[in-house]
Amino acid sequence: TLAPLPPLALEFDGLGAQGGVGGFGVGCDALISPRIVVGVMADLTWHEDSEFNLSLSGVTGIGNIANLAVDNEWSVGGRAGYLFGDVLVYGLVAYGHMEMSDLTGLGGTPAAFTFGVPEMTGIVWGGGIETAIGNGWFVKAEGRYADYDSESIAVVPGFLALELDPDIISAR
C-alpha cells in the first residue's frame, strides 16, 4: 500500500515592512468659493523591504518558495474638499503607477528562478483631512486605496502563468 501524501497548501507569509516607507508630494489648491477647494497633486512613495513571501506548508523542507517586493509607487491626480474653518476635509482620485522587484524563488536550489514583473498602473481613491500650521506649511492625515490592474507573468509560456492583481491600502 502507498502512504497518503501530506497536505499541500499555498499561503502568504506576511506583508513585510521591516524596512522603511517614505515619500514626498507636491500640489496646488484653488479656493473656488468661500469654502470649496479643488487642487492637483503628485506624489512618490518608495518602499524598502516591503516584500510578499509565498510558502508551501505540509511538505518537509520546502518552506519559503517565492519573494516579490514593492519598490515604488507614484500618482498624479486631483482632489476636492470643503473648508470647516481652517480644516480641509477632502476626497481624491489619481492615476497610480507601481514598480515591483523581480519575482524570485527557491534560492540556493537547482530549481531557483527569477521572473521579471511588469510595471502596473491603476486608480487611486482616498480622502483626508488637512490644516495649515503656518508660513505655507500644512499637516494632513490621509487614507488611500490603490487598485492596480492585473498583470500576468508567464512561468511556463503557453502553459502556466501567475496572475498578479495587487491592491494597496495605506494610511498616511
C-alpha positions as CSV (number, residue, x, y, z in Angstrom):
1,T,0.0,0.0,0.0
2,L,1.0,3.6,-0.6
3,A,1.2,6.1,2.2
4,P,-1.0,9.1,1.7
5,L,0.7,12.3,0.5
6,P,1.0,15.1,3.1
7,P,-1.5,18.0,2.6
8,L,-0.2,20.8,0.3
9,A,-1.2,24.4,0.8
10,L,-0.1,27.7,-0.6
11,E,-0.1,30.6,1.9
12,F,1.1,34.2,2.1
13,D,3.7,34.5,4.8
14,G,3.5,38.2,5.8
15,L,3.4,41.5,4.2
16,G,6.9,42.6,5.2
17,A,7.6,46.2,6.2
18,Q,10.8,45.5,8.0
19,G,12.5,48.4,6.3
20,G,11.0,51.9,5.7
21,V,8.4,53.6,3.6
22,G,9.0,57.2,2.6
23,G,7.8,59.7,0.1
24,F,7.1,63.2,-0.9
25,G,4.3,65.1,-2.6
26,V,3.6,68.4,-4.3
27,G,0.3,70.1,-5.1
28,C,-1.5,73.3,-5.7
29,D,-5.0,74.2,-4.5
30,A,-7.5,76.8,-5.5
31,L,-10.4,78.2,-3.5
32,I,-13.3,78.3,-5.9
33,S,-15.9,79.6,-3.4
34,P,-15.6,80.7,0.2
35,R,-15.5,77.1,1.4
36,I,-14.8,74.8,-1.6
37,V,-11.2,73.8,-2.6
38,V,-10.0,72.0,-5.7
39,G,-6.5,71.0,-6.4
40,V,-3.9,68.9,-8.3
41,M,-1.3,66.8,-6.7
42,A,1.6,64.4,-7.5
43,D,3.5,62.1,-5.1
44,L,6.2,59.4,-4.9
45,T,6.4,56.7,-2.3
46,W,9.3,54.3,-2.1
47,H,9.4,51.1,-0.2
48,E,12.4,49.3,1.4
49,D,12.0,45.6,2.2
50,S,8.2,45.6,1.7
51,E,8.0,42.1,0.4
52,F,5.5,39.4,0.0
53,N,6.6,35.8,0.7
54,L,4.9,32.7,-0.7
55,S,5.4,29.5,1.3
56,L,4.4,25.8,0.9
57,S,3.5,24.1,4.1
58,G,2.9,20.4,4.6
59,V,5.9,19.4,2.6
60,T,9.1,18.8,4.6
61,G,12.0,21.0,3.6
62,I,10.2,23.3,1.1
63,G,9.3,26.4,3.2
64,N,9.6,29.8,1.5
65,I,9.4,29.4,-2.3
66,A,9.0,32.9,-3.7
67,N,9.5,36.5,-2.9
68,L,8.2,39.7,-4.5
69,A,8.7,43.3,-3.3
70,V,7.1,46.6,-4.0
71,D,9.8,49.1,-5.0
72,N,8.0,52.4,-5.5
73,E,4.6,53.9,-6.4
74,W,3.7,57.3,-7.8
75,S,0.4,59.0,-8.5
76,V,-0.9,62.1,-10.2
77,G,-4.4,63.3,-9.7
78,G,-6.8,65.8,-8.2
79,R,-8.7,66.5,-5.0
80,A,-11.7,68.4,-3.9
81,G,-12.8,69.4,-0.5
82,Y,-14.7,71.6,1.9
83,L,-13.2,74.0,4.5
84,F,-14.5,73.9,8.0
85,G,-12.8,76.9,9.4
86,D,-9.1,76.2,8.9
87,V,-9.6,72.5,8.4
88,L,-10.0,71.0,4.9
89,V,-11.8,67.7,4.5
90,Y,-11.3,66.3,1.0
91,G,-11.6,63.3,-1.4
92,L,-9.0,62.4,-4.1
93,V,-8.7,60.4,-7.2
94,A,-5.5,59.8,-9.1
95,Y,-3.7,57.7,-11.8
96,G,-1.4,55.3,-10.0
97,H,1.8,53.6,-11.1
98,M,3.7,50.9,-9.2
99,E,7.1,49.1,-9.8
100,M,7.9,45.8,-8.2
101,S,11.1,43.7,-7.9
102,D,11.6,40.6,-9.9
103,L,9.7,37.5,-8.6
104,T,12.4,35.2,-7.2
105,G,12.3,31.9,-5.6
106,L,13.8,28.6,-4.5
107,G,17.1,30.4,-3.9
108,G,20.1,28.1,-3.3
109,T,18.5,25.2,-5.1
110,P,18.9,23.8,-8.6
111,A,15.3,25.0,-9.3
112,A,16.0,28.7,-8.4
113,F,14.1,31.1,-10.7
114,T,13.7,34.8,-11.4
115,F,10.8,36.3,-13.4
116,G,10.5,40.0,-14.5
117,V,7.4,41.7,-13.2
118,P,5.8,44.3,-15.4
119,E,5.1,47.8,-14.1
120,M,1.5,48.2,-13.0
121,T,-1.0,51.0,-13.4
122,G,-4.3,51.7,-11.8
123,I,-6.5,54.1,-10.0
124,V,-6.1,55.6,-6.5
125,W,-9.1,56.6,-4.4
126,G,-8.9,58.3,-1.0
127,G,-9.6,61.1,1.3
128,G,-8.2,63.0,4.2
129,I,-8.1,66.0,6.5
130,E,-5.6,68.9,6.3
131,T,-4.9,72.0,8.3
132,A,-2.4,74.9,8.0
133,I,0.4,75.1,10.6
134,G,1.8,78.5,9.3
135,N,4.0,80.1,6.7
136,G,2.6,78.0,3.8
137,W,3.1,74.6,5.6
138,F,0.3,72.1,6.1
139,V,-0.2,68.9,8.0
140,K,-2.6,66.2,6.9
141,A,-3.8,62.6,7.6
142,E,-4.9,60.6,4.5
143,G,-6.2,57.2,3.7
144,R,-5.8,55.6,0.2
145,Y,-6.9,52.6,-1.7
146,A,-4.8,51.8,-4.8
147,D,-6.4,49.3,-7.3
148,Y,-3.8,48.3,-9.8
149,D,-4.6,46.4,-13.0
150,S,-3.9,42.7,-13.1
151,E,-0.8,41.5,-14.9
152,S,0.2,38.0,-15.9
153,I,3.7,36.5,-15.6
154,A,4.4,33.6,-18.0
155,V,6.0,31.0,-15.7
156,V,6.0,28.3,-18.4
157,P,5.0,30.2,-21.7
158,G,1.7,28.9,-23.1
159,F,1.2,26.5,-20.1
160,L,1.4,28.2,-16.7
161,A,1.0,31.8,-15.8
162,L,1.0,33.7,-12.5
163,E,-1.7,36.4,-12.2
164,L,-0.9,39.4,-10.1
165,D,-3.7,41.7,-9.1
166,P,-2.4,44.0,-6.3
167,D,-4.5,46.4,-4.2
168,I,-2.7,48.6,-1.6
169,I,-4.5,50.2,1.3
170,S,-2.4,52.8,3.1
171,A,-2.7,55.4,5.9
172,R,-0.5,58.4,5.5
